[in-house]
Amino acid sequence: MDKEAEYRNVRNAALRLASLSDEERSAMLLKMAAAFEENKERIFRANREDIEKAGKDGISNALLHRLVLDESKLASAIEGVKSVASQKCPLHEVREKRLLDEGLVLEKVTFPLGVIGMVFEARPDALIQIVSLAIKSANGIILKGGKEASLTNSTLYEIIRETLDGAGSVMLLSSHSDVDTMLKMEGYIDLIIPRGSNKFVRYCMDNTHIPVMGHADGICTVYVDSCADMDTAVNVCTDSKVQYPAACNAAETILVHKDAAETFIPLFASSLEQYGVTIHADERSLPLLKDYSGKVMKACEDDFHTEFLSLELAMKVVDSIDEAISHIAEHSSHHTDAIVTCDDTNRERFFNEVDSADVFSNCSTRFADGYRFGLGAEVGISTGKLHARGPVGLEGLTTTKWLLSGNGQIVRSYTGRDARHFIHKDLLP
Amino acid sequence: MDKEAEYRNVRNAALRLASLSDEERSAMLLKMAAAFEENKERIFRANREDIEKAGKDGISNALLHRLVLDESKLASAIEGVKSVASQKCPLHEVREKRLLDEGLVLEKVTFPLGVIGMVFEARPDALIQIVSLAIKSANGIILKGGKEASLTNSTLYEIIRETLDGAGSVMLLSSHSDVDTMLKMEGYIDLIIPRGSNKFVRYCMDNTHIPVMGHADGICTVYVDSCADMDTAVNVCTDSKVQYPAACNAAETILVHKDAAETFIPLFASSLEQYGVTIHADERSLPLLKDYSGKVMKACEDDFHTEFLSLELAMKVVDSIDEAISHIAEHSSHHTDAIVTCDDTNRERFFNEVDSADVFSNCSTRFADGYRFGLGAEVGISTGKLHARGPVGLEGLTTTKWLLSGNGQIVRSYTGRDARHFIHKDLLP
């Protein structure tokens, strides 16, 4: 079968999926969850083979960590499938309903996007998450996973194909050249979601006419305001940096109001000590780190544009919330930025003026995640301003149609002398 | 001032606009409407000069028709400004609100997109419409109008600048090379909306990294089902074709169920006679047009892919609603497609299976328009499936942010033994 025919089959299977009821699609998910549970030894075996091979190939520890699919990760992935199954159906939701004129009713209703093309990195549990979201939202899904996880991914895929009758809407690609084919399948894929390195995401954006959703960088900032509660500030900044530094929602930059700097910086430093965090400190914060036992170096401008993805951070003292907001506008990747403050006015200003997908107050940037947000799961995090922004769950996989039902109305009646007038009455509460 | 500084000024002015209240922005619009009214003779004078020049340059009648801004068109444009002013504010709308855990509240809230770059064709009244939508939604707007309307556009722009204090958020460009500059201003423009020829829209899409919203083609179809009411079918098809054939929402193709063909086609043909419509008829419809006094020719496959934008149409007899839906999937530009039917099951199938921005039953395709839909006005019609689809009014000019307010929550508390559990309780009705 040629490539185009394969892609067309996915599109057709997605249409069949869309003709099922939400209950039927949720039942498919529960069946899939049970099949993963029953076949877990088979999955672990495949994963161990992948890990063994990766070990021989000498992949990094961070990548190895993501590759592992053990009892606890599989259990939480299976929980995720059940959680997606229990989410409200994102389809056929009437967003607007308006009486245009007698007998002429307009509705704006949600429908599946169509077919999603997803390229993801080492984590095989991402496959489970993404397939669940695609099935629940009645979209076709074409997946290309990282080669390190190829055996785990193909095992998961086999289990899905064995279990589900309607699994034709799911397709797993295996060869690297499939990515370039995917980027060219304009008529068959409605949205590309690349999850991978900054460079890879940009490569996708530059080489396709299909819309791409995702994020390239995750340069997240926590700003500690003048009136921040010190315990909160230390906890939030520490968690944002160290809880999982390889994640895109980990903080890279800490901004500190000058009035808080003398108290906050030494306290924060002593909290970081046990983790061995390297601090790139600007001129004003440097002297306040004299007792820090970890590594400190003078920050250069580039450090504030760097996504460290490791136990390193950049730190800067600012004169005002205005300077903090300007710094974020200039340096942040508009992913997640947080303020620690007790001042409601400053919180409001930060919420209104920081133009990022996620804007937080008094909590860790690490909450930026579809599961934590209550979306059931996420296909990724979007830093684009169009369509879906931030963690993208089921809603981001839908589009809308305008449905207009009449009984013979024509536009000529609304023009010229004796023209009819539109009523334009909203019918939704 | 260099180009980049000019664009930066628009962005900053848009931020100031966003800090005003909705009442203040609506008051700006009413002031602008009054200024157009007061200065109408000045506007008409400029427009007459444009028309005179265009006449000498020998532009087409269709273009000339769009260029005219006379008493009635200005009056309806001014009405449009007032209608936009009276729309519900599209900003700070809470789309989701969820208690993640005690004291940790997540909201998804609408905000302005930022700065819109708009390139539009001859119609100067489009400038008025677009500026109103941008001001109401607190977006900056950078406009490049057609050169035929340059004097009219610059006069409208002068009036806006003279009238509004906060008018820095509006910028009119005049030189053709400004379009290429605009396409490169990635950091300063959030969305490009090109309105113009198919070729021009594709040029924009191919030459920018900024998201582009719009439509290239408008190949709209009306399908007359087996059980259609004949009067309705004739009226709807005639209006869809002839009411304003140069519009993107005019019908180009008429599909007829075989059981309706013998009755419908002669009736429809006699309704078209007075307009002198040329019919490209397939083999099965051709014999049913033997009494038609207008021009008839045998349709070729290309005719069903053609946006005639004039008094021409393609006609085809189909065996079933399935064939009609497949034909639309293959040939439509996913703009607006309509069914005429008395069968609710077929209407539902058409609504569910036709994957277009606007799907209508028993009414004219010409209703696909922001004003007629009750959106106040439109910046354009999108055939993309992401973000806004169909006529785009105020809502399409917004984005959302996720705002998370806590009191010191960190992610570490939700991991490991004794992990806290999320509550995930929806707080909106």
Chai-1 contact restraints between the chains, C-beta under 6 A:
chainA,res_idxA,chainB,res_idxB,connection_type,confidence,min_distance_angstrom,max_distance_angstrom,comment,restraint_id
A,R98,B,G374,contact,1.0,0.0,6.0,A-B,restraint_1
A,L106,B,F373,contact,1.0,0.0,6.0,A-B,restraint_2
A,L113,B,K385,contact,1.0,0.0,6.0,A-B,restraint_3
A,D190,B,K385,contact,1.0,0.0,6.0,A-B,restraint_4
A,P211,B,L386,contact,1.0,0.0,6.0,A-B,restraint_5
A,T232,B,G408,contact,1.0,0.0,6.0,A-B,restraint_6
A,N235,B,G408,contact,1.0,0.0,6.0,A-B,restraint_7
A,N235,B,I410,contact,1.0,0.0,6.0,A-B,restraint_8
A,D239,B,I410,contact,1.0,0.0,6.0,A-B,restraint_9
A,D239,B,V411,contact,1.0,0.0,6.0,A-B,restraint_10
A,D239,B,R412,contact,1.0,0.0,6.0,A-B,restraint_11
A,Q243,B,V411,contact,1.0,0.0,6.0,A-B,restraint_12
A,Q243,B,R412,contact,1.0,0.0,6.0,A-B,restraint_13
A,F351,B,L403,contact,1.0,0.0,6.0,A-B,restraint_14
A,D358,B,W402,contact,1.0,0.0,6.0,A-B,restraint_15
A,V359,B,K401,contact,1.0,0.0,6.0,A-B,restraint_16
A,V359,B,L403,contact,1.0,0.0,6.0,A-B,restraint_17
A,F360,B,L404,contact,1.0,0.0,6.0,A-B,restraint_18
A,S361,B,S405,contact,1.0,0.0,6.0,A-B,restraint_19
A,N362,B,G406,contact,1.0,0.0,6.0,A-B,restraint_20
A,N362,B,N407,contact,1.0,0.0,6.0,A-B,restraint_21
A,N362,B,G408,contact,1.0,0.0,6.0,A-B,restraint_22
A,C363,B,L404,contact,1.0,0.0,6.0,A-B,restraint_23
A,C363,B,G406,contact,1.0,0.0,6.0,A-B,restraint_24
A,C363,B,Q409,contact,1.0,0.0,6.0,A-B,restraint_25
A,S364,B,I410,contact,1.0,0.0,6.0,A-B,restraint_26
A,S364,B,V411,contact,1.0,0.0,6.0,A-B,restraint_27
A,R366,B,V411,contact,1.0,0.0,6.0,A-B,restraint_28
A,F367,B,L404,contact,1.0,0.0,6.0,A-B,restraint_29
A,F373,B,L106,contact,1.0,0.0,6.0,A-B,restraint_30
A,G374,B,R98,contact,1.0,0.0,6.0,A-B,restraint_31
A,G374,B,H424,contact,1.0,0.0,6.0,A-B,restraint_32
A,K385,B,L113,contact,1.0,0.0,6.0,A-B,restraint_33
A,K385,B,D190,contact,1.0,0.0,6.0,A-B,restraint_34
A,K385,B,T399,contact,1.0,0.0,6.0,A-B,restraint_35
A,L386,B,P211,contact,1.0,0.0,6.0,A-B,restraint_36
A,L386,B,H387,contact,1.0,0.0,6.0,A-B,restraint_37
A,H387,B,L386,contact,1.0,0.0,6.0,A-B,restraint_38
A,H387,B,H387,contact,1.0,0.0,6.0,A-B,restraint_39
A,R389,B,T399,contact,1.0,0.0,6.0,A-B,restraint_40
A,R389,B,T400,contact,1.0,0.0,6.0,A-B,restraint_41
A,G390,B,W402,contact,1.0,0.0,6.0,A-B,restraint_42
A,T399,B,K385,contact,1.0,0.0,6.0,A-B,restraint_43
A,T399,B,R389,contact,1.0,0.0,6.0,A-B,restraint_44
A,T400,B,R389,contact,1.0,0.0,6.0,A-B,restraint_45
A,K401,B,V359,contact,1.0,0.0,6.0,A-B,restraint_46
A,W402,B,D358,contact,1.0,0.0,6.0,A-B,restraint_47
A,W402,B,G390,contact,1.0,0.0,6.0,A-B,restraint_48
A,L403,B,F351,contact,1.0,0.0,6.0,A-B,restraint_49
A,L403,B,V359,contact,1.0,0.0,6.0,A-B,restraint_50
A,L404,B,F360,contact,1.0,0.0,6.0,A-B,restraint_51
A,L404,B,C363,contact,1.0,0.0,6.0,A-B,restraint_52
A,L404,B,F367,contact,1.0,0.0,6.0,A-B,restraint_53
A,S405,B,S361,contact,1.0,0.0,6.0,A-B,restraint_54
A,G406,B,N362,contact,1.0,0.0,6.0,A-B,restraint_55
A,G406,B,C363,contact,1.0,0.0,6.0,A-B,restraint_56
A,N407,B,N362,contact,1.0,0.0,6.0,A-B,restraint_57
A,G408,B,T232,contact,1.0,0.0,6.0,A-B,restraint_58
A,G408,B,N235,contact,1.0,0.0,6.0,A-B,restraint_59
A,G408,B,N362,contact,1.0,0.0,6.0,A-B,restraint_60
A,Q409,B,C363,contact,1.0,0.0,6.0,A-B,restraint_61
A,I410,B,N235,contact,1.0,0.0,6.0,A-B,restraint_62
A,I410,B,D239,contact,1.0,0.0,6.0,A-B,restraint_63
A,I410,B,S364,contact,1.0,0.0,6.0,A-B,restraint_64
A,V411,B,D239,contact,1.0,0.0,6.0,A-B,restraint_65
A,V411,B,Q243,contact,1.0,0.0,6.0,A-B,restraint_66
A,V411,B,S364,contact,1.0,0.0,6.0,A-B,restraint_67
A,V411,B,R366,contact,1.0,0.0,6.0,A-B,restraint_68
A,R412,B,D239,contact,1.0,0.0,6.0,A-B,restraint_69
A,R412,B,Q243,contact,1.0,0.0,6.0,A-B,restraint_70
A,H424,B,G374,contact,1.0,0.0,6.0,A-B,restraint_71
